[in-house]
Amino acid sequence: MKIDYNKNNGLVPAIIQDATTRNVLMMGYMNEEALNKTLESKLVTFFSRTKQRLWTKGEDSGNSLNLVDIKLDCDGDTLLIKVNPNGPTCHKGTDTCWAEDNNQDYSFLSKLESIISDRKQNASDDTSYVASLFSEGINKIAQKVGEEAVEVVIEAKDNNDDLFLNESADLLFHYLILLQAKGFNINNVMSILEQRNTK
């Protein structure tokens, strides 16, 4: 990497990103020595402008950042560092320096899970379809998943792509409901798939 350290008095910004969740955890500064130490130790090390010395994240708290990958931006003056965090990243005890939870976000699926969770918590007071399923219990929810799975198989054998995709959406929707009925979410399933991918 050809890094331009001259723009900021020998330092470059280092954006720290969780390699799994893709969430931004923090931002620090590195000089050439800090980068070399990071590469050698595989633990992210910064140059502390306050202490005026190298500082390995977690040297006091134990909440280290294990190096996964480093990329240099198009101008050669900013680093993107992907890590596996060992505990909270912020010195205030939060997952990120923006006080956000470092959870995997699947965009609309995560939003949909949140809506399903709300319907589950208010099942007795809610008149929605999802709430009615939770009120009827696990057997009804599991039955609906089975019905939707059969419909997906039937439409897969035909040539109507629109029907196939709509039935697929119904299956995924009801599966998300079943997961929450069992006390899980899509993150639990994704973790198992990721573990299988590493074997």
Order of alpha helices (4+ residues) and beta strands (2+ residues): beta-beta-alpha-beta-beta-beta-beta-alpha-alpha-alpha-alpha-alpha
